[in-house]
Each structure stands twice: as structure tokens, then as C-alpha cells.
Amino acid sequence: MDRQPPPARTATDPQQRARDMQRVTLTAIATNSVLASGQLIIGLAANAFSLVADSVHTLSDLFTDMLVLLAGRRGAHPADRNHPYGHGRIETATTLVLGSVLAMVGLGFLWSSGVRLQNMAAAPQLHSVALYMALATLVAKESLFRYTLAASKRLKAPVLEANAWHARSDAASSLVVAAGIGGSLAGYPFLEPLAAAVVGFLVLHMGVRLAWKAMRELVDTGLSEQEIARMHDTVRGTPGVIDLHDLRTRRMADRVLCDTHVQVDPRITVSEGHRISDAVYLRIREAHPEVREVLVHIDAEDDADLQDAPPGPLPERPEVHRTMLALLGDDAGEAERIQIHYLGQRIEAEIIVSKTVWSRIDVDALKQRIAALLSARPAYRSVSVFARIAP
């Protein structure tokens, strides 16, 4: 049985989460706007072309920040007809884009370091004010990285984590610029390309890791074996559950979707089976907060291990009902209830009659008819007849 999360607003409310993500992203947009302007103006004034290039890099961050802002708003939209599971995968897709951007930035650092090593004599004379701007940018970017990373952990938002590491790559870029400018001022111009190579490897590794993580989510990679084992223990500890199988999970942004087959006593009522499924749902949600949706399939037996040779298509309820009434005989009358158990590719039927109907039944003849049915119809495993003796 599928149950939707309660409507009450909580700390994990999607709309509140979206607003928090937007607030963090707007802070990043404002910071990058101020830094890009300062880098461009001071870089031109101080003849620091590396600082001008870094300002262009910072401007590119505004574009990725806009992507994150769009993903946060779209990802919080409720489920609709075309997206019955919600829009959380928008965050995942954006994380993949940002991870790819990080990888390309890392490759750019590596390429740039190689070019600079081959043209070290062409380094221009710089003004010291460019170094101060590079250091200020480094501090601002590192602060933005820590702020965004903390928000991504609090909100469980991989897209913010990707953007945080993008800010760290910007800080690394500023470190490269500061090292290059400082090295040039101190007479060691080779420090800039060497630092760029180290940072390039770091940023490339982080970009590939984030892109791979998003790709794994897009192809519905499940939780780890340890987390699956914990969920098995949670389900098995639910009263009424005999066993479970086919427990499957997948991630969608900050939440986990889960479905499982739960085996219960085959002869309990439908309402009791429904109650057990509700209990499984609530226990999983309580013990595993990341799980937001649970689909529980109730099994009367372990259908993952049924016998290999079924007797053929089993008759449906109308045919079984007519067969059971025929067993009672024409003089017996109507049964109060006929319960059918489809177990192990066989039918086990239970006929419940009133005390008056039972008094009109020839018991010996009924036994013979039941025996003949079971012998001639292998689809039937057993037939039991019960008489109601109390109101």
C-alpha cells in the first residue's frame, strides 16, 4: 500500500527547503557579482591580466548559480500528472551539469599551467594592489564555500554541495592568481603554473566525483548494503510480518524511494494486512528519515520461491463460487461466505454456512463430493466447510 507523507509542515518541508536553497544561492550570486566587478576594475588598473581572466571565471559562476536557483525552485514543485514522483531529479540533473563544469575547469587549469610553463618570459609587470584583490577574493570564495557546504549538508541538497565545491574551485583559482602575482613580484614566476597544475588535479577529481554521484542517482542506484540490512531489520521487527523480499531503493535528490514485498499470515483478513502495511510504512519512515515514500506489497506467501510446476491457470472467484455451491447440493441453500486462498499455485477454499443450512446437508455425501473434486481438479488443494453456531 502506498502512503503519502503527512501534510503537516516539518523541518524537511519541500517548500521551506526550496526557500532555504534559494537564500543560499542568492547569497552566492551577490558575492560573485561584487567580486567579478572588483576583479575586473582592479585587474585592468593594475595591468593584472590573470585577475581579469579570473573575473571572467567568476562571471561564469553567476550562470551556474542561476542554474542552481532554477533547480531549487523547480525541484520543489509538487508531483503532477507528468511527474508523479515530484521534480527532485531536476536537482540531480543540475548536479551532473555542475560536476561536468568542475571537471572542465580542472582541465582548464591543467592546460593553462602547461601554456604558462612554456611562456614564462612573457609574464607582465604587475602592481601589488592586484595581489591584495586576489587575496580578498580568496577569502571571500573560501567563506562562500564553507557557508554553502554547510547549507548543503543541513538541507541534504547535492546540488548545493556541487555549487559549494565550485566556489572552492574559484578559491583555488584565486589562490593560483595570488601565487602567480606574488611569485612575479618576488621574482619566482614559475610558482603560478605549478600551483595551477595542483589545483587543476584537485578540481578535476571533485568534478568527476560529483558528476559520477549524480549519474549513479539518475540510473537508480540503490542504497548501500549496510543501509539495506538496517531496513530489513526494521521491517522484520514489525508485528505481523513473517518475512520480506525484493526490497528496492533509489535516490531522488534529498529523499529515498523504497518498495518491498512483505509476507504475512495467508489467512488474515484484508483489513489486518492493510494495517500491517501501514505499520511497515510508518516504521521505515521513523527509523530511516531519508525515506520519503514507501510502497508495501503484501504477500500471503513467499512468492519469490513458488513451486516450479503450477497446475495451469487457476479458476477465478465466480467459477470457484459456483463449484463450492454445487458441493453443498441443491437442497442445502446459499453459503454465508466463501473464502478463497490462492497459495502455492493451488486453491484452498473455506465455506461458511448457517446452522440451518448445515442441518440440511448430508455430511457423508458432502465428503464424497469434496474427495471427488480434489481428485479430479488438481487446482484445488483443500475444501473446508464450517457451520456458524453462534450469532
MARSEZA-224583 format. One line per 4 residues: their letters; for each residue x, y, z of C-alpha. Coordinates in Angstrom, 3 decimals. Layout:
A> X:Y:Z | ...
***
This chain:
MDRQ> 0.000:0.000:0.000 | 1.345:3.414:-0.930 | 1.158:6.178:1.621 | 1.965:9.818:1.040
PPPA> 3.936:11.889:3.585 | 1.768:13.699:6.140 | 0.677:17.169:5.052 | 1.932:18.860:8.210
RTAT> 4.799:21.260:7.668 | 8.049:19.984:9.123 | 11.729:20.835:9.087 | 12.012:18.853:5.850
DPQQ> 9.073:20.599:4.181 | 9.887:20.850:0.433 | 8.734:24.464:0.140 | 10.798:25.598:3.136
RARD> 13.778:23.639:1.829 | 13.422:25.343:-1.545 | 13.343:28.780:0.093 | 16.485:27.970:2.097
MQRV> 18.252:26.815:-1.063 | 17.242:29.990:-2.857 | 18.537:32.130:0.029 | 21.938:30.398:-0.103
TLTA> 22.121:30.708:-3.880 | 21.162:34.390:-3.858 | 23.979:34.999:-1.376 | 26.376:33.323:-3.801
IATN> 25.046:35.427:-6.699 | 25.519:38.665:-4.755 | 29.032:37.679:-3.667 | 30.119:36.716:-7.179
SVLA> 28.671:39.904:-8.637 | 30.694:42.096:-6.250 | 33.877:40.063:-6.719 | 33.637:39.984:-10.506
SGQL> 33.265:43.760:-10.626 | 36.197:44.320:-8.267 | 38.441:41.843:-10.099 | 37.712:43.395:-13.484
IIGL> 38.277:47.015:-12.390 | 41.428:46.378:-10.337 | 42.787:43.883:-12.848 | 42.596:46.429:-15.644
AANA> 44.004:49.219:-13.466 | 46.915:47.099:-12.189 | 47.652:45.500:-15.593 | 46.941:42.118:-13.977
FSLV> 45.502:40.137:-16.852 | 45.336:36.985:-14.746 | 42.990:38.848:-12.401 | 40.893:39.950:-15.375
ADSV> 40.714:36.324:-16.522 | 39.678:35.286:-13.026 | 36.902:37.894:-13.128 | 35.586:36.230:-16.288
HTLS> 35.716:32.920:-14.432 | 33.734:34.468:-11.598 | 31.163:35.767:-14.069 | 30.728:32.201:-15.322
DLFT> 29.830:31.237:-11.755 | 26.835:33.554:-11.933 | 25.487:31.382:-14.732 | 25.855:28.204:-12.668
DMLV> 24.294:29.962:-9.670 | 21.288:30.726:-11.838 | 21.089:27.032:-12.706 | 21.065:26.132:-9.021
LLAG> 18.383:28.751:-8.312 | 16.217:27.349:-11.090 | 16.770:23.783:-9.883 | 15.826:24.706:-6.322
RRGA> 12.551:26.274:-7.454 | 11.598:23.612:-9.980 | 12.697:20.746:-7.729 | 10.287:21.867:-5.004
HPAD> 7.246:21.754:-7.278 | 4.743:19.141:-6.098 | 4.068:15.982:-8.043 | 1.865:16.320:-11.093
RNHP> 0.465:14.137:-13.847 | 3.691:14.113:-15.847 | 5.945:13.847:-12.800 | 4.144:11.581:-10.289
YGHG> 7.257:11.284:-8.112 | 7.874:15.029:-7.992 | 10.628:17.103:-9.606 | 13.582:16.159:-7.393
RIET> 15.567:14.806:-10.328 | 15.966:18.389:-11.568 | 18.434:18.850:-8.718 | 20.229:15.680:-9.754
ATTL> 20.494:16.760:-13.389 | 21.824:20.173:-12.319 | 24.379:18.478:-10.072 | 25.532:16.495:-13.098
VLGS> 25.925:19.726:-15.096 | 27.865:21.456:-12.312 | 30.068:18.413:-11.801 | 30.869:18.427:-15.507
VLAM> 31.663:22.152:-15.319 | 34.042:21.494:-12.428 | 35.795:18.801:-14.436 | 36.214:21.158:-17.376
VGLG> 37.535:23.907:-15.078 | 40.089:21.438:-13.708 | 41.165:20.511:-17.214 | 41.403:24.226:-17.991
FLWS> 43.779:24.737:-15.068 | 45.974:21.894:-16.288 | 46.048:23.266:-19.827 | 46.742:26.792:-18.604
SGVR> 49.597:25.640:-16.380 | 51.232:23.904:-19.340 | 50.911:27.010:-21.509 | 52.330:29.257:-18.797
LQNM> 55.311:26.974:-18.258 | 56.167:27.353:-21.931 | 55.801:31.154:-21.904 | 57.199:32.233:-18.537
AAAP> 59.246:35.034:-20.087 | 56.088:36.753:-21.308 | 54.748:37.442:-17.792 | 53.844:41.203:-17.478
QLHS> 54.895:43.517:-14.668 | 52.137:43.715:-12.079 | 51.066:46.185:-9.390 | 50.879:44.960:-5.799
VALY> 47.236:46.046:-5.445 | 46.339:43.091:-7.674 | 47.741:40.756:-5.031 | 45.505:42.279:-2.351
MALA> 42.464:41.846:-4.553 | 43.389:38.220:-5.263 | 43.791:37.518:-1.549 | 40.482:39.236:-0.742
TLVA> 38.804:37.149:-3.435 | 40.404:34.024:-1.979 | 38.990:34.781:1.482 | 35.540:35.599:0.120
KESL> 35.403:32.459:-2.029 | 36.560:30.202:0.786 | 33.956:31.714:3.115 | 31.293:31.206:0.471
FRYT> 32.420:27.586:0.049 | 32.103:26.815:3.763 | 28.737:28.587:4.020 | 27.272:26.761:1.017
LAAS> 28.708:23.374:2.001 | 27.206:23.635:5.492 | 23.835:24.512:3.943 | 24.039:21.540:1.559
KRLK> 24.558:19.142:4.485 | 21.758:20.709:6.509 | 19.314:20.617:3.602 | 20.636:17.335:2.141
APVL> 20.984:19.054:-1.234 | 23.670:17.584:-3.527 | 23.179:20.446:-5.953 | 24.292:22.901:-3.258
EANA> 27.263:20.667:-2.486 | 28.248:20.824:-6.141 | 27.938:24.601:-6.072 | 29.959:24.775:-2.868
WHAR> 32.824:22.885:-4.444 | 32.509:25.149:-7.433 | 33.128:28.035:-5.032 | 36.147:26.105:-3.692
SDAA> 37.442:25.799:-7.247 | 37.063:29.573:-7.521 | 39.029:29.973:-4.309 | 41.680:27.723:-5.802
SSLV> 41.641:29.867:-8.917 | 42.160:32.946:-6.755 | 44.978:31.123:-4.972 | 46.599:30.450:-8.313
VAAG> 46.252:34.117:-9.248 | 47.632:35.213:-5.866 | 50.544:32.765:-6.155 | 51.257:33.916:-9.672
IGGS> 51.127:37.584:-8.792 | 53.119:37.053:-5.597 | 55.671:34.921:-7.404 | 56.030:37.520:-10.104
LAGY> 56.522:40.282:-7.522 | 59.082:38.130:-5.659 | 60.925:37.044:-8.798 | 59.602:33.444:-8.967
PFLE> 57.123:33.378:-11.845 | 57.190:29.551:-12.109 | 55.098:29.230:-8.901 | 51.879:30.138:-10.708
PLAA> 51.843:27.299:-13.290 | 52.908:24.745:-10.677 | 50.087:25.771:-8.325 | 47.650:25.745:-11.247
AVVG> 48.591:22.125:-12.014 | 47.995:21.011:-8.411 | 44.669:22.824:-8.193 | 43.685:21.501:-11.611
FLVL> 44.036:17.928:-10.439 | 42.047:18.697:-7.272 | 39.180:20.392:-9.106 | 39.096:17.745:-11.838
HMGV> 38.824:14.987:-9.209 | 35.997:16.766:-7.395 | 34.082:17.439:-10.605 | 34.307:13.812:-11.709
RLAW> 33.215:12.624:-8.247 | 30.125:14.853:-8.178 | 29.176:14.055:-11.780 | 29.566:10.319:-11.101
KAMR> 27.423:10.586:-7.979 | 24.664:12.343:-9.929 | 24.914:9.799:-12.735 | 24.522:6.935:-10.256
ELVD> 21.350:8.564:-8.947 | 19.973:9.093:-12.435 | 20.358:5.365:-13.180 | 18.540:4.493:-9.913
TGLS> 21.465:3.136:-7.901 | 20.180:1.762:-4.574 | 21.389:2.380:-1.043 | 24.433:0.628:0.386
EQEI> 24.273:-2.955:1.653 | 24.583:-1.722:5.241 | 21.589:0.611:4.882 | 19.562:-2.111:3.163
ARMH> 20.373:-4.508:6.023 | 19.142:-1.929:8.552 | 15.887:-1.532:6.632 | 15.441:-5.320:6.585
DTVR> 15.735:-5.347:10.375 | 13.181:-2.532:10.640 | 10.616:-4.385:8.520 | 11.161:-7.747:10.211
GTPG> 10.608:-6.120:13.594 | 7.082:-5.051:12.621 | 4.348:-7.147:14.338 | 2.576:-9.374:11.836
VIDL> 5.480:-9.531:9.386 | 6.758:-13.058:8.738 | 9.474:-12.149:6.238 | 10.240:-9.828:3.341
HDLR> 11.911:-9.924:-0.050 | 12.556:-7.730:-3.083 | 13.333:-4.623:-1.007 | 14.402:-1.978:-3.521
TRRM> 15.570:1.596:-3.026 | 16.572:4.550:-5.161 | 17.517:8.144:-4.515 | 15.824:11.284:-5.783
ADRV> 17.735:14.389:-4.651 | 17.354:14.602:-0.848 | 14.941:11.686:-0.476 | 14.892:7.921:-0.893
LCDT> 12.090:5.930:-2.520 | 11.551:2.383:-1.309 | 9.344:-0.586:-2.169 | 9.243:-4.075:-0.672
HVQV> 7.262:-7.312:-0.590 | 6.152:-8.249:2.941 | 4.986:-11.760:3.772 | 2.149:-12.134:6.302
DPRI> -0.082:-14.932:7.557 | -2.066:-16.058:4.485 | -5.338:-16.355:6.377 | -5.591:-12.963:7.985
TVSE> -8.223:-10.514:6.773 | -7.610:-7.868:4.142 | -8.023:-5.135:6.756 | -5.371:-6.685:9.014
GHRI> -2.986:-6.967:6.068 | -3.641:-3.304:5.313 | -2.888:-2.404:8.929 | 0.401:-4.313:8.809
SDAV> 1.405:-2.467:5.618 | 0.679:0.858:7.368 | 2.831:-0.217:10.310 | 5.720:-1.129:7.978
YLRI> 5.411:2.234:6.247 | 5.457:4.219:9.499 | 8.338:2.232:10.990 | 10.517:2.729:7.920
REAH> 9.767:6.456:7.850 | 10.597:6.780:11.549 | 13.795:4.703:11.542 | 15.102:5.994:8.207
PEVR> 14.336:9.740:7.846 | 15.721:9.902:4.304 | 12.976:7.576:3.081 | 10.067:9.751:1.996
EVLV> 7.878:7.285:0.087 | 7.324:3.569:0.775 | 5.359:1.126:-1.353 | 4.474:-2.042:0.605
HIDA> 3.241:-5.090:-1.305 | 1.541:-7.641:0.962 | 2.232:-11.300:0.119 | 0.341:-14.268:1.527
EDDA> 3.429:-16.414:0.926 | 6.979:-16.113:-0.307 | 6.139:-15.700:-3.987 | 9.829:-15.412:-4.754
DLQD> 10.092:-19.192:-4.179 | 6.908:-20.762:-5.577 | 6.808:-24.328:-6.859 | 8.091:-24.835:-10.393
APPG> 5.154:-26.782:-11.891 | 1.799:-24.993:-11.404 | -1.272:-26.985:-12.413 | -2.264:-24.402:-15.018
PLPE> -4.437:-21.275:-14.866 | -6.379:-21.184:-11.622 | -10.137:-20.510:-11.769 | -11.318:-17.050:-10.783
RPEV> -13.733:-16.358:-7.936 | -17.033:-16.677:-9.909 | -16.134:-20.176:-11.065 | -14.880:-21.192:-7.609
HRTM> -18.085:-19.838:-6.064 | -20.269:-21.934:-8.385 | -18.171:-25.036:-7.696 | -18.482:-24.633:-3.934
LALL> -22.278:-24.182:-4.093 | -22.505:-27.322:-6.211 | -20.642:-29.221:-3.495 | -23.250:-28.233:-0.915
GDDA> -26.040:-29.696:-3.013 | -29.306:-28.303:-4.325 | -31.151:-28.724:-1.039 | -28.558:-27.025:1.170
GEAE> -29.129:-23.411:0.166 | -26.785:-20.436:-0.125 | -23.491:-20.202:1.818 | -22.960:-17.221:4.118
RIQI> -19.416:-16.688:2.906 | -16.863:-18.414:0.712 | -13.205:-17.596:1.364 | -10.622:-18.439:-1.253
HYLG> -6.896:-18.752:-0.528 | -4.584:-18.812:-3.533 | -1.491:-20.405:-2.003 | 1.352:-22.264:-3.671
QRIE> -0.405:-22.230:-7.062 | -3.375:-24.069:-5.524 | -6.758:-23.123:-4.139 | -7.803:-23.688:-0.547
AEII> -11.499:-22.914:-0.128 | -13.469:-22.374:3.065 | -17.289:-22.481:3.013 | -19.172:-20.949:5.932
VSKT> -22.878:-21.831:6.255 | -25.576:-21.123:8.783 | -26.691:-23.692:11.348 | -29.958:-24.147:9.432
VWSR> -28.167:-24.891:6.136 | -25.804:-27.279:7.904 | -28.732:-29.275:9.262 | -29.925:-29.972:5.695
IDVD> -26.530:-31.211:4.422 | -25.784:-34.945:4.048 | -22.293:-34.913:5.595 | -21.165:-38.261:4.151
ALKQ> -22.310:-37.316:0.663 | -20.566:-33.932:1.040 | -17.284:-35.649:1.959 | -17.537:-37.833:-1.116
RIAA> -18.180:-34.878:-3.400 | -15.217:-32.981:-1.926 | -12.928:-36.003:-2.341 | -14.039:-36.410:-5.955
LLSA> -13.410:-32.728:-6.660 | -9.901:-32.797:-5.183 | -9.087:-35.919:-7.160 | -10.393:-34.590:-10.467
RPAY> -9.316:-30.930:-10.108 | -5.629:-30.599:-9.079 | -6.088:-26.833:-8.841 | -7.919:-27.432:-5.528
RSVS> -5.763:-28.433:-2.582 | -8.455:-28.481:0.103 | -12.094:-27.595:0.783 | -13.356:-26.997:4.343
VFAR> -16.954:-26.436:5.460 | -17.778:-24.572:8.679 | -21.141:-24.076:10.366 | -21.932:-20.891:12.285
IAP> -23.362:-21.938:15.670 | -23.448:-18.501:17.261 | -24.975:-15.203:16.060
***
